Amino acid sequence: MNFIFDNGGFGVDLFFCLSGFILGYVYFDELNTEPNTLKLKLFLYKRFARLYPIYLGTLLVATIFYLVAVLTGHEFNHESSANISLQGFIQNLIGVQTWFGTNSLNGPAWSVSAEFAAYLFFPLLVFLLGWRGKSRKGLSFVLLVLSFCVYEISLNHMMLLNHQIVQVLTEFTMGLCTYLCVKDLEFSRVYCRIFRILISFVILLCLYFIPSKIVLSSVIPLLLLSLIALNFFHNVPGKGLSRNSLVNLGLWSYSLYMTHRLLQNVMSGLSLPLYESNLLVRSLEFSLVLLLPILIAFAATKYLENPARHYLLKLWA
């Protein structure tokens, strides 16, 4: 199973491909049918209310960690232990640091910064693809291919392009274009099931046998897009993912993502004995490492993310 955990970073690729696909499913027709400034503002405001409260909360915690590291000389194994300027902090505060290649005070925040860019980019894609009638699927396919080509160029020329921004925008675009390509199509339930199993198996084989991250980064997003499209038909994940435990984990997932690195930094900085030979101690450590991030994510969702989002949405109303 190590080869799966070692390639956990591809979860980011999955998220942005899926994000483009889902936003297309939820918002494309709404923004395209009667486009107006109010709808666009509401779309962006809802995205802001969803992301920014936890983003800001974890940024403030990360800033405290950084200041403690600077004052005490203790780095807390923290990615921001390198010098962060006032300009860099302001970019983090606004959420545009990834746009300019600036480090994030909270490591995972780079992807949220890039996500802000994707949300601003989404209305442009709707405008580009919205009024194309019968040619929309063809144009969507062409744009999907072009996006993948740009993505490939950024992989091989990371020093020339802001790879993180290009990665997110191209994967987001590929997700949206995939949705538009398969929209209104119908596939047999049996064939979908067969191809889902095959693609899942191919993804595991690629992760296990291909050592090159560059090659994997070229292959995995396309396979993930195919898997997402196949799962779209017949609402395959619906029943399995409707269990309360999985629904709650889904609700807590954003907070979990944004807080896990901070917890990891603290545990590493405190030099906890995470590799004790005693079986009982190791079992307790494993329980701590597994449960503590979930408990923190639950608390962050219940006491920060949800109240702040509801408050912001109430201000709009």
SULZIGI-V473333 format. One record per run of one state. SS is the DSSP state (H for helix, E for strand, - for the rest). FROM is the first residue (numbers start at 1). TO is the last residue. Records with the same first field share a line. If there is no record, write none. Layout:
BEGIN
SS->FROM-TO ; FROM-TO
END
This chain:
BEGIN
-->1-1 ; 7-9 ; 34-36 ; 73-78 ; 82-85 ; 95-96 ; 101-108 ; 131-132 ; 157-162 ; 183-188 ; 210-212 ; 236-236 ; 241-243 ; 270-278 ; 317-317
H->2-6 ; 10-33 ; 37-72 ; 79-81 ; 86-94 ; 97-100 ; 109-130 ; 133-156 ; 163-182 ; 189-209 ; 213-235 ; 237-240 ; 244-269 ; 279-316
END
